[in-house]
Amino acid sequence: MIKRVLTVSAIIFVIALIIFWFVTGGWAAAKRTALSLANPIELIFGTNPSGSFFGLPWQPVELTRGPDISGYAGEADKRIISSGDEDQYYAAPPQAPQSANSSPYAGKVRITENTATESNIAKEFIQLTASENNTEPIVITNWVLQSAVSGARGQIPLAAPLFVLGVVNAVQPIYLEPGNSVFITTAASPVGTSFRENICSGYLTELHTFEPELSDECPAASEVLPMNADNLRTYGSSCFDYLGTLSQCHFPTTIPSDLSPACRSFISNTASYNGCINTHRNRVPFMLPIFHAYLAFRSELWANSHDVIRLLDERGQTVDVLTY
């Protein structure tokens, strides 16, 4: 009998609790209470420690937020190459507009000439020139030329400060001294690397075609061999006559056999690119204020009709803009 009374009382109590739960809001009230707790630490200690990352499973976690980059949408799929034989593709970092992202080098390096509308990649180049008002050289290797229309990007490579034929040349960053220029050509280098011009560079045009053309003011071979009694006896008078017929920056493919052995040896060791370097490298001036950098693309980089090309420094800030 007592057992039955207890059972009936328990059932009535449970029913009363259920009715009370519904009257006070039921599941919605429980949900509101659970969501009102920031984390379990608050429930236990009554506080919300700064930086706490604990939360209940149904509660969203507040993540650390970076800068808003929503304005840079659409900047993916940019083409970039620094060197090599093939174009490389990957997403480029977003760039801010020029007005909000001007480089400290703005005005110190300018785009001064271009053949961007050329369809021949060997003739497509952009010329950069350092202001003569600069007080120190500016390193431009790893700067980027970017089309604001297509997103195509070409990264300025390393260059050989003194190019030598027939060897693996050491390369280093390109330093533009005040007033110096660099021609950045879309195609690969005719001699396998980017380089700085010197007074002997004109000899290279005997074997390769360069756009733009190299300087053709090579020292004459006769400058090295003054005409005096000793040299006339050593090399012969016909040697001086022949040297007078050689044009600047030209090396003969065949040397007349009637010249003396000393004369033929002199011509072979002097009237050539490497021979000119060995003879005149200590001359002042020897280096010229012009670099030739090659991007090694296999296709055009800039539009043939209209484009907007930005010069960006190593931080992606705008140095100069070319619009055509």
Salt bridges, closest charged atoms under 4 A:
GLU62 OE2 - ARG65 NE 3.65
GLU75 OE1 - LYS78 NZ 3.74
ASP87 OD2 - ARG79 NH1 3.76
GLU197 OE2 - HIS292 NE2 2.62
GLU206 OE1 - HIS250 ND1 2.62
GLU223 OE1 - ARG283 NH1 3.44
ASP230 OD1 - ARG233 NH2 2.40
ASP320 OD2 - ARG110 NE 3.13
